[in-house]
Amino acid sequence: MTPQDRVRSAYAELALGARPEAWITLRCLPDVLADAVTVADRLGAGATLPLAGKLVAVKDNIDVAGLPTTAGCPGYAYTPEHSAPAVQRLVDAGAIVLGKTNLDQFATGLVGTRSPYGAVRDVRDPARVSGGSSSGSAVAVALGIVDLALGTDTAGSGRVPAAFQRIVGIKPTYGVIPAGGVVPASRSLDCVTVFARTLAEGRQAVAVMSDPVFPADAPLAAPPHPVIAVPDRDELPHLSAEWLDHFERASKTLESAGARLRPIRLGPFLAAARLLYEGGFVAERYAAVGAFIDEHPDQVDPTVRAIIGNARDVAAHTLVADTERLQRLRAEAMAAWGDADALLLPTAPFHPTIAEVTADPVGVNARVGTYTNFCNLFGLAAVAVPAGIGVQIITRGFADAVAADIAAMLVGPQPAAPYSTGLPLLVVGAHLTGQPLNHQLTAAGARMLGEVRTAPEYRMHALPTAPPKPGLLRVVRGGAAIAGELWELPPATLGPFLAALPEPMALGKVRLADGSAVTGFLCEPAALAGAPDITDHGGWRAYLESR
């Protein structure tokens, strides 16, 4: 399907009128088709566009050049000259923006009903909420109108709608995707997020938008048998019986896939979650848009006005005290977390109806955020995926790739786009997948990028070492192409890796069949004397099989 065909298909679906309240501003078809033609022309000219022709919806608190940004409040609207960096990076990668989506006003809410543009209803059951605040974005993806959508997540707005609409929601570590051009809710916590139909599509979009802010030792992959902290059922308040059953099935799925589960107490996590709205941190919301609300109270949703307006009187000492309390709670939570690679939680405890939210807008919203509100306060990353209900894989900050890898254990293996730029390493022997020293790579958080072959410039010898390993040597003539694997290593681990190499092994530049040069395992020439030449086998695995 060409980019133009994809655009026409989306507008045909829009013409059928499914959930029109999901949108605030839709671009006119000729303008979007013109963008599609531009993408097609760029492809024809040989451009590399990882998101070529992917249609994108943008939550209307994120700037798109030339389209009004309302934040769900018509009186607040302005028209930016430039798109937010996150949006521009998607467009640069070949994505096409369809328009701006509805949201809980000023991104204040987890239900999707607090908007003068209408309550956004669930895709399957219009009596239920869609989830907020990124309501329209999630619904646009769930309906299949767009491939990807941007949301924001301060308290769970990039995950709760994903759970209710049974799609993927990725909330990176704070700062991984730049938040410039976003109307702030709580500036120190806001994260730009991605909704997608598949985990692979979501990861690719995040990779396109991400800044190179990852620490040098950030893991690039989950270990083969990750340790996952899972709370017992008595640790899960407000969780409905049906959703509890689904959650426990998700735990068993992970265990069957090779994860090691261990219990965790959620007390400090849940206490921190309550601080987000019940403590001094809500003052950030007033700092963001409080002056506008004070001047235009009649233009603001009553619940939003009350939440943000009440923060006007938060004393500075309250915020200081709550910040200190948060530090204590985080220390307690991380002590409980221990050596776990991730935490598995429901994304929400239940799926409320619009009537329930109308009857108790603050109480129901608070319960919906039980398992999401603490994430950004603790600086964590999360991936929400459907598993009967929505569940979320939560990891430490900058372990974003680990969260996505473990999420893939629930939804099935999918191609992975890297979250950060690691250092490539070619392995040809004992470090290959399934070989005795492969654990050294996986323990370092390395990710395998794929199978490769060297340029036809190398000879391989079988070394008398324990465990057995080959020696690779570049030669002037008589060389051959050797099979291997290309891995990506966190930069901070390559130095210790090199320091621990036993003689006669060394790391040096190895030329691949495509002409590129990467770091790889080589051998000192003196060590090859008397070592059998096994080059004709074409690789270490083939040699082992021949024996």
C-alpha positions as CSV (number, residue, x, y, z in Angstrom):
1,M,0.0,0.0,0.0
2,T,1.4,3.4,-1.0
3,P,1.4,6.3,1.5
4,Q,-1.4,7.9,-0.6
5,D,-3.5,4.7,-0.4
6,R,-3.0,4.5,3.3
7,V,-4.2,8.2,3.7
8,R,-7.3,7.6,1.5
9,S,-8.1,4.5,3.6
10,A,-7.9,6.4,6.8
11,Y,-10.2,9.2,5.6
12,A,-12.7,6.6,4.3
13,E,-12.8,5.2,7.8
14,L,-13.2,8.7,9.3
15,A,-16.1,9.3,6.9
16,L,-18.0,6.5,8.6
17,G,-18.1,8.5,11.8
18,A,-16.7,6.1,14.3
19,R,-15.9,8.0,17.6
20,P,-15.8,11.5,16.1
21,E,-15.3,12.9,19.5
22,A,-11.8,11.4,19.5
23,W,-10.6,14.3,17.3
24,I,-10.3,18.1,17.9
25,T,-8.6,19.1,14.7
26,L,-8.4,17.0,11.5
27,R,-6.3,18.1,8.6
28,C,-8.0,18.4,5.2
29,L,-7.5,15.4,2.9
30,P,-5.6,17.3,0.1
31,D,-2.9,18.6,2.5
32,V,-2.4,15.1,4.0
33,L,-2.2,13.6,0.5
34,A,0.4,16.1,-0.4
35,D,2.5,14.9,2.6
36,A,2.0,11.4,1.4
37,V,3.3,12.3,-2.1
38,T,6.3,13.9,-0.5
39,V,7.1,10.7,1.5
40,A,6.7,8.6,-1.7
41,D,9.1,11.0,-3.5
42,R,11.6,10.8,-0.7
43,L,11.5,7.0,-0.9
44,G,11.9,7.1,-4.6
45,A,15.0,9.2,-4.2
46,G,16.5,6.6,-1.9
47,A,15.9,8.1,1.5
48,T,15.8,5.8,4.5
49,L,12.5,6.4,6.2
50,P,11.8,3.9,9.0
51,L,8.2,5.2,9.5
52,A,7.4,5.8,5.8
53,G,3.7,6.2,5.3
54,K,2.8,5.6,9.0
55,L,-0.2,7.7,10.0
56,V,0.1,9.5,13.3
57,A,-2.4,11.2,15.6
58,V,-1.1,13.8,18.1
59,K,-2.6,14.6,21.5
60,D,-3.8,18.2,21.5
61,N,-1.4,19.4,24.2
62,I,1.6,18.7,21.8
63,D,2.4,21.2,19.1
64,V,2.0,20.5,15.4
65,A,3.1,23.4,13.2
66,G,0.1,25.2,11.7
67,L,-2.5,23.4,13.8
68,P,-4.1,24.9,16.9
69,T,-3.0,23.5,20.3
70,T,-5.9,23.7,22.6
71,A,-5.0,21.4,25.5
72,G,-8.7,20.6,25.5
73,C,-9.7,24.2,26.2
74,P,-10.8,26.3,23.2
75,G,-10.0,29.6,25.0
76,Y,-6.5,28.5,25.6
77,A,-5.7,27.8,22.0
78,Y,-2.7,29.0,20.1
79,T,-1.2,28.1,16.7
80,P,2.5,27.2,16.9
81,E,4.9,27.9,14.1
82,H,7.0,24.8,14.8
83,S,6.2,21.3,15.7
84,A,7.3,19.7,19.0
85,P,10.7,17.9,18.5
86,A,9.0,14.6,19.0
87,V,6.5,15.3,16.2
88,Q,9.1,16.6,13.9
89,R,11.3,13.5,14.3
90,L,8.4,11.3,13.4
91,V,7.7,13.4,10.3
92,D,11.4,13.4,9.4
93,A,11.3,9.6,9.5
94,G,8.4,9.5,7.0
95,A,5.3,9.6,9.3
96,I,2.3,11.6,8.3
97,V,0.2,13.6,10.8
98,L,-3.5,13.3,10.4
99,G,-4.6,15.7,13.2
100,K,-4.9,16.5,16.9
101,T,-6.9,14.4,19.3
102,N,-9.1,15.0,22.3
103,L,-8.0,14.7,25.9
104,D,-8.9,15.3,29.5
105,Q,-8.5,19.1,29.7
106,F,-5.0,20.3,30.5
107,A,-4.1,16.6,30.7
108,T,-5.7,16.4,34.1
109,G,-7.5,13.1,34.4
110,L,-7.3,9.4,33.6
111,V,-10.9,9.0,32.3
112,G,-11.3,10.9,29.0
113,T,-14.5,12.6,29.9
114,R,-13.2,16.0,31.1
115,S,-13.4,17.8,27.7
116,P,-15.7,20.5,26.2
117,Y,-15.2,18.6,22.9
118,G,-17.1,15.6,24.4
119,A,-16.4,12.5,26.4
120,V,-14.3,10.0,24.4
121,R,-16.0,6.6,24.6
122,D,-14.5,3.2,24.7
123,V,-14.1,1.5,21.3
124,R,-16.0,-1.7,22.2
125,D,-18.5,-0.4,24.8
126,P,-19.6,3.2,24.4
127,A,-21.0,3.1,27.9
128,R,-17.5,2.9,29.3
129,V,-14.7,5.5,29.4
130,S,-11.9,5.4,26.9
131,G,-9.3,6.2,29.5
132,G,-7.4,9.5,29.7
133,S,-6.0,11.9,29.5
134,S,-4.7,10.7,26.1
135,S,-8.2,9.5,25.2
136,G,-8.5,10.4,21.6
137,S,-5.0,9.2,20.7
138,A,-5.6,5.7,22.1
139,V,-9.0,5.5,20.4
140,A,-7.6,6.6,17.0
141,V,-5.1,3.7,17.2
142,A,-7.6,1.2,18.5
143,L,-9.9,2.0,15.6
144,G,-7.1,1.4,13.1
145,I,-7.4,4.9,11.7
146,V,-3.8,5.7,12.5
147,D,-0.8,3.4,13.0
148,L,0.7,5.5,15.9
149,A,-0.4,8.2,18.2
150,L,1.4,10.5,20.7
151,G,0.2,11.0,24.2
152,T,1.6,12.3,27.4
153,D,2.0,10.6,30.7
154,T,2.3,12.3,34.1
155,A,0.1,10.0,36.2
156,G,-0.6,7.2,33.8
157,S,-2.2,8.9,30.7
158,G,0.0,7.0,28.3
159,R,-0.9,3.6,29.9
160,V,-4.4,3.6,31.2
161,P,-6.0,4.4,27.8
162,A,-3.8,1.7,26.3
163,A,-5.2,-0.8,28.8
164,F,-8.8,0.1,28.2
165,Q,-8.4,0.1,24.4
166,R,-6.3,-3.1,24.4
167,I,-3.3,-1.6,22.6
168,V,0.3,-0.9,23.4
169,G,1.3,2.1,25.4
170,I,5.0,3.0,25.9
171,K,6.1,5.4,28.6
172,P,9.8,6.0,28.4
173,T,12.0,7.2,31.2
174,Y,11.5,10.9,31.8
175,G,13.6,12.9,29.4
176,V,14.2,10.2,26.8
177,I,11.8,11.8,24.4
178,P,12.1,15.6,24.5
179,A,9.0,17.3,26.0
180,G,9.5,20.6,24.2
181,G,6.4,21.9,22.6
182,V,4.2,20.2,25.2
183,V,1.7,22.2,27.3
184,P,2.9,21.1,30.7
185,A,0.8,19.4,33.3
186,S,3.7,18.8,35.8
187,R,6.8,19.9,34.0
188,S,9.2,17.8,36.1
189,L,7.2,14.6,35.5
190,D,5.6,14.9,32.0
191,C,6.6,12.2,29.5
192,V,5.7,12.1,25.8
193,T,4.4,8.6,25.1
194,V,3.5,6.4,22.1
195,F,0.3,4.3,21.4
196,A,0.6,1.6,18.8
197,R,-1.2,-1.5,17.6
198,T,2.0,-3.6,18.1
199,L,4.9,-3.5,20.4
200,A,7.3,-3.4,17.4
201,E,5.7,-0.4,15.9
202,G,5.7,1.4,19.2
203,R,9.4,0.7,19.9
204,Q,10.3,1.9,16.5
205,A,8.6,5.2,17.0
206,V,10.2,5.7,20.4
207,A,13.6,4.9,18.9
208,V,13.0,7.6,16.3
209,M,12.0,10.2,18.8
210,S,14.6,9.5,21.6
211,D,17.5,11.6,22.6
212,P,20.9,10.0,23.4
213,V,20.5,10.6,27.1
214,F,20.9,7.0,28.3
215,P,23.7,6.4,30.8
216,A,26.7,4.5,29.4
217,D,25.7,1.4,31.4
218,A,22.0,1.4,30.5
219,P,21.0,-2.2,29.5
220,L,20.1,-2.7,25.9
221,A,18.2,-6.0,26.5
222,A,16.5,-8.0,29.2
223,P,18.5,-11.0,30.5
224,P,17.4,-14.4,29.2
225,H,15.6,-15.3,32.5
226,P,14.6,-11.9,34.0
227,V,13.6,-11.7,37.6
228,I,10.1,-10.1,37.8
229,A,8.6,-8.8,41.1
230,V,4.9,-9.7,41.3
231,P,2.6,-8.6,44.2
232,D,0.4,-11.2,45.8
233,R,-3.4,-10.7,45.4
234,D,-3.7,-9.1,48.9
235,E,-1.3,-6.4,47.7
236,L,-3.6,-5.2,44.9
237,P,-6.3,-2.8,46.1
238,H,-9.4,-2.0,44.1
239,L,-8.6,-4.8,41.6
240,S,-11.8,-6.5,40.3
241,A,-12.1,-10.3,40.5
242,E,-12.1,-10.7,36.8
243,W,-9.1,-8.5,36.3
244,L,-7.2,-10.3,39.1
245,D,-7.7,-13.6,37.3
246,H,-6.3,-12.1,34.1
247,F,-3.4,-10.6,36.0
248,E,-2.4,-13.9,37.5
249,R,-2.6,-15.5,34.1
250,A,-0.2,-12.9,32.8
251,S,2.2,-13.8,35.7
252,K,2.0,-17.5,34.7
253,T,2.6,-16.6,31.1
254,L,5.9,-14.8,32.0
255,E,6.9,-17.7,34.2
256,S,6.3,-20.2,31.4
257,A,8.4,-18.0,29.1
258,G,11.4,-18.3,31.4
259,A,11.0,-15.4,33.8
260,R,11.7,-16.0,37.5
261,L,8.9,-14.5,39.7
262,R,9.2,-13.3,43.3
263,P,6.8,-11.5,45.6
264,I,7.0,-7.8,46.4
265,R,5.2,-5.6,48.9
266,L,3.6,-2.5,47.3
267,G,3.1,-0.3,50.4
268,P,5.7,2.4,49.5
269,F,4.7,2.4,45.8
270,L,1.0,3.0,46.6
271,A,1.9,5.6,49.3
272,A,3.9,7.5,46.7
273,A,1.1,7.3,44.2
274,R,-1.2,9.1,46.5
275,L,1.3,12.0,46.9
276,L,0.8,12.9,43.2
277,Y,-2.6,14.5,43.7
278,E,-3.1,14.5,47.5
279,G,0.2,16.2,48.3
280,G,2.2,19.2,47.4
281,F,3.2,18.0,43.9
282,V,-0.1,19.2,42.5
283,A,1.3,22.7,42.8
284,E,3.2,22.1,39.5
285,R,-0.2,21.9,37.8
286,Y,-1.1,25.3,39.1
287,A,2.2,26.7,38.0
288,A,1.6,25.4,34.5
289,V,-1.9,26.7,33.8
290,G,-3.2,28.1,37.0
291,A,-3.1,31.8,35.9
292,F,-5.2,31.0,32.8
293,I,-7.8,29.2,34.9
294,D,-8.0,32.0,37.4
295,E,-8.7,34.4,34.6
296,H,-11.1,32.2,32.6
297,P,-12.8,30.0,35.2
298,D,-16.0,29.6,33.0
299,Q,-13.9,28.0,30.2
300,V,-12.5,25.2,32.3
301,D,-14.1,21.8,33.2
302,P,-15.4,22.0,36.8
303,T,-13.4,19.0,38.0
304,V,-10.2,20.2,36.3
305,R,-10.8,23.7,37.7
306,A,-11.2,22.3,41.3
307,I,-8.1,20.1,41.1
308,I,-5.8,22.8,39.7
309,G,-7.4,25.7,41.5
310,N,-7.0,24.0,44.9
311,A,-3.3,23.8,44.3
312,R,-3.1,27.6,44.4
313,D,-2.9,27.5,48.2
314,V,-0.3,24.7,48.5
315,A,2.4,26.0,50.9
316,A,6.0,25.8,49.9
317,H,6.8,23.9,53.1
318,T,4.2,21.3,52.1
319,L,6.0,20.7,48.8
320,V,9.4,20.5,50.6
321,A,8.0,18.0,53.1
322,D,6.4,15.9,50.4
323,T,9.6,15.9,48.4
324,E,11.5,14.6,51.5
325,R,8.8,12.0,52.1
326,L,9.0,10.9,48.5
327,Q,12.7,10.3,48.8
328,R,12.1,8.1,51.8
329,L,9.3,6.2,50.0
330,R,11.5,5.7,47.0
331,A,14.3,4.3,49.1
332,E,11.8,1.8,50.7
333,A,10.4,0.9,47.3
334,M,13.8,0.2,45.7
335,A,14.8,-1.9,48.7
336,A,11.7,-4.0,48.2
337,W,12.5,-4.1,44.5
338,G,15.9,-5.5,45.2
339,D,17.5,-7.5,42.3
340,A,14.3,-7.6,40.2
341,D,14.7,-6.7,36.6
342,A,11.1,-5.5,36.4
343,L,7.8,-5.1,38.3
344,L,4.6,-6.5,36.9
345,L,1.4,-4.7,37.8
346,P,-2.1,-4.2,36.4
347,T,-2.3,-1.0,34.4
348,A,-5.7,-0.1,36.1
349,P,-7.8,-2.0,38.6
350,F,-11.1,-1.8,36.7
351,H,-12.8,-0.2,33.7
352,P,-15.4,2.3,34.8
353,T,-18.5,3.4,33.0
354,I,-19.1,7.0,32.0
355,A,-22.0,7.0,34.5
356,E,-19.7,5.9,37.4
357,V,-17.3,8.7,36.5
358,T,-20.1,11.3,36.3
359,A,-21.3,10.2,39.8
360,D,-17.9,10.4,41.4
361,P,-15.4,12.1,39.1
362,V,-12.6,12.5,41.6
363,G,-12.9,9.2,43.4
364,V,-13.2,7.0,40.4
365,N,-10.3,8.7,38.7
366,A,-8.1,8.3,41.8
367,R,-8.8,4.5,41.9
368,V,-8.0,4.2,38.2
369,G,-4.5,5.6,38.8
370,T,-3.7,3.3,41.7
371,Y,-1.0,1.5,39.8
372,T,0.3,4.2,37.5
373,N,0.6,7.4,39.6
374,F,4.0,6.6,41.3
375,C,5.9,5.8,38.1
376,N,7.2,9.2,37.2
377,L,7.6,10.2,40.8
378,F,10.1,7.4,41.1
379,G,11.7,8.0,37.7
380,L,10.7,4.6,36.2
381,A,10.0,3.4,32.7
382,A,6.9,1.4,31.7
383,V,5.3,-0.5,28.8
384,A,1.6,-1.3,28.9
385,V,0.4,-4.2,26.8
386,P,-3.0,-6.1,26.6
387,A,-3.1,-9.5,28.3
388,G,-6.8,-10.1,28.8
389,I,-6.7,-6.9,30.7
390,G,-4.0,-4.3,30.5
391,V,-0.8,-5.0,32.4
392,Q,2.4,-3.0,32.6
393,I,6.0,-3.9,32.8
394,I,7.8,-1.3,34.9
395,T,11.6,-1.0,35.1
396,R,14.2,1.3,36.6
397,G,14.9,4.5,34.8
398,F,16.7,4.0,31.5
399,A,16.0,0.3,31.5
400,D,13.4,1.0,28.8
401,A,14.7,-1.8,26.5
402,V,14.3,-4.3,29.4
403,A,10.7,-3.3,29.9
404,A,9.9,-3.7,26.2
405,D,11.7,-7.1,26.0
406,I,9.8,-8.5,28.9
407,A,6.5,-7.1,27.5
408,A,7.4,-9.1,24.3
409,M,7.3,-12.2,26.5
410,L,3.6,-11.5,26.9
411,V,2.6,-10.5,23.4
412,G,5.1,-12.7,21.4
413,P,8.6,-12.0,20.0
414,Q,8.7,-9.0,17.6
415,P,11.5,-7.1,15.9
416,A,13.1,-4.7,18.3
417,A,14.3,-1.2,17.5
418,P,17.1,-0.1,19.9
419,Y,16.4,2.6,22.4
420,S,19.9,3.8,22.5
421,T,23.1,3.7,20.5
422,G,25.3,1.0,21.9
423,L,28.7,-0.2,20.7
424,P,28.7,-3.0,18.1
425,L,30.6,-6.2,18.9
426,L,31.2,-9.1,16.5
427,V,31.4,-12.5,18.1
428,V,32.4,-15.7,16.2
429,G,33.0,-18.4,18.9
430,A,32.3,-19.1,22.5
431,H,30.2,-15.9,22.9
432,L,27.7,-16.9,20.2
433,T,24.1,-17.6,21.2
434,G,23.9,-20.9,23.0
435,Q,27.7,-21.1,23.5
436,P,29.4,-21.3,27.0
437,L,30.4,-17.6,27.2
438,N,27.3,-16.0,25.8
439,H,26.1,-15.3,29.4
440,Q,28.9,-12.6,29.6
441,L,27.1,-10.6,26.9
442,T,23.5,-11.1,28.3
443,A,24.6,-10.3,31.8
444,A,26.1,-7.0,30.5
445,G,22.7,-6.0,29.0
446,A,23.8,-6.6,25.4
447,R,21.4,-7.1,22.5
448,M,22.0,-9.3,19.5
449,L,21.4,-7.4,16.3
450,G,21.6,-10.4,14.0
451,E,23.7,-12.9,12.2
452,V,26.5,-11.6,9.9
453,R,29.5,-12.7,7.9
454,T,33.0,-11.2,7.8
455,A,34.5,-10.0,4.6
456,P,36.5,-12.9,2.8
457,E,39.7,-11.8,4.5
458,Y,40.0,-14.1,7.6
459,R,41.3,-17.5,8.7
460,M,39.9,-19.3,11.7
461,H,41.8,-21.8,14.0
462,A,40.6,-24.0,16.8
463,L,42.4,-22.9,20.0
464,P,43.2,-25.4,22.9
465,T,41.4,-23.3,25.5
466,A,38.8,-23.9,28.2
467,P,36.1,-23.5,27.1
468,P,37.1,-24.2,23.5
469,K,37.1,-21.1,21.3
470,P,38.3,-20.1,17.8
471,G,41.1,-17.6,16.9
472,L,40.2,-15.2,14.1
473,L,43.1,-13.7,12.1
474,R,43.0,-11.3,9.2
475,V,45.2,-12.4,6.3
476,V,46.6,-10.8,3.1
477,R,45.5,-13.6,0.9
478,G,43.7,-16.9,1.1
479,G,41.0,-15.6,3.4
480,A,37.3,-16.6,3.6
481,A,34.1,-15.2,5.0
482,I,33.4,-16.4,8.6
483,A,29.9,-16.6,10.2
484,G,29.3,-14.7,13.4
485,E,26.8,-12.6,15.3
486,L,26.7,-8.8,15.7
487,W,25.8,-7.7,19.2
488,E,25.2,-4.2,20.7
489,L,26.9,-3.5,24.0
490,P,26.3,-0.7,26.6
491,P,29.3,1.5,26.2
492,A,30.3,1.3,29.8
493,T,30.6,-2.4,29.7
494,L,33.0,-2.7,26.7
495,G,36.1,-1.5,28.8
496,P,35.7,-4.1,31.5
497,F,34.9,-6.7,28.9
498,L,38.2,-6.0,27.2
499,A,40.1,-5.9,30.5
500,A,38.8,-9.4,31.4
501,L,39.8,-11.0,28.1
502,P,42.3,-13.9,28.6
503,E,45.3,-14.3,26.4
504,P,45.6,-14.8,23.4
505,M,42.3,-13.1,22.7
506,A,42.0,-9.4,21.8
507,L,39.5,-6.9,20.5
508,G,40.1,-5.1,17.2
509,K,38.5,-3.9,14.0
510,V,36.9,-6.6,11.9
511,R,35.6,-5.9,8.4
512,L,32.1,-7.3,7.6
513,A,30.8,-8.5,4.3
514,D,28.9,-5.2,3.7
515,G,32.2,-3.3,3.9
516,S,31.6,-1.9,7.4
517,A,34.2,-2.3,10.2
518,V,33.1,-3.2,13.8
519,T,34.9,-4.2,16.9
520,G,35.3,-8.0,17.1
521,F,37.2,-10.8,18.7
522,L,40.6,-11.5,17.1
523,C,43.6,-13.6,18.2
524,E,47.3,-12.9,18.6
525,P,49.1,-14.6,15.6
526,A,51.6,-16.3,17.8
527,A,48.9,-18.4,19.5
528,L,47.8,-20.0,16.2
529,A,51.0,-22.0,15.8
530,G,49.9,-25.7,15.9
531,A,46.2,-24.8,16.2
532,P,44.1,-26.6,13.6
533,D,42.9,-24.4,10.7
534,I,39.1,-24.7,10.5
535,T,38.4,-21.9,8.0
536,D,36.8,-24.3,5.5
537,H,33.9,-24.9,7.9
538,G,32.9,-21.3,7.5
539,G,32.2,-20.7,11.2
540,W,32.5,-22.0,14.7
541,R,29.1,-23.7,14.9
542,A,29.7,-25.5,11.7
543,Y,33.0,-26.7,13.0
544,L,31.5,-28.0,16.2
545,E,28.7,-29.8,14.3
546,S,31.3,-31.5,12.2
547,R,32.9,-33.0,15.2
